[in-house]
């Protein structure tokens, strides 16, 4: 490949094709805006699937990272470092729990929670060895490891990766009766996204999370809430479970925890659950590294002020009102929670990809999830005027598709 090849051409030839990005090469970002390598400006309406809840290069987060880069980045867990204890204490306090286990990616944190739940099942609940089951939801997205994709219903994520990990039972999302009947004496956990982000911001029926909580308590099963995408301010609450006043046994966190700067994830629970792990039973070389938790502590500090959550609540009506006129006029479905929306384009008008490409032309970056569904999740720090401008572009792009369909 010639040295004058563009970054996209090089990626196409030398990078594995496990993504299908929009044809934009971002080289700079600030707040809710990014610039491509030719200087064109785009409004970031995806925010790295909520990993950029605080926007690109938030000054407090960048400062924390710079200061830490000049001091210490990694020790491994073979030694203590001076930030891990404070980070765990502060995140535990934010979540109202006792203990934290830091990892790196969201999928690793989900795997960690599943391992903890199985251990808890064998050592505390008394499930016979090798028998543990976990109930999961149809339409789930929890990451890409072999165990996790073993219970994915998405053929693209699942197929040709077998043999698959056993021990999972899938029930309909939002169906509390099906959940209850799937639980038996072998069940150690229910793994649920309080809002299914990747599925297209799918909201459970009102009262469902409270029912999951009740069922888990009655059957002595751990309620594991995967808040990797829904948590840390996106829905207008610190955790989406807070919307129903529900406290799970285990929170799984990721994405925004690393401030869009470093990968940082965590499992957060009380000592009677996380305490089942002993030295050597689980770990990660980079988990809880000094650079990541320095940024994570600053993220926790921002969330502890309540301001990002308040901003999502304040902007929710702007987002809803900006999109609602499209229902029945290009959109066949619309779901909004906090600063987070799932839009179902009428498939007769085109695919989600068509809409995303049209929006690139209008200076707005979003991404389709499945078929004709796209997700809007701007940084929570976005200016109201910028949000309104972006929504105007969405209305314009959908309007163009309606007009083209005649
Ligand atoms: N869990 C949920 C709910 C997610 O939305 C995602 C990613 O989108 C993950 C887990 C996996 O996170 P990661 O891509 O960091 O492994």
Boltz pocket constraint, residues with backbone or C-beta under 6 A from the ligand:
constraints:
  - pocket:
      binder: B
      contacts: [[A, 49], [A, 104], [A, 105], [A, 106], [A, 107], [A, 108], [A, 110], [A, 141], [A, 142], [A, 143], [A, 144], [A, 193], [A, 195], [A, 197], [A, 198], [A, 226], [A, 227], [A, 228], [A, 229], [A, 230], [A, 254], [A, 255]]
      max_distance: 6.0
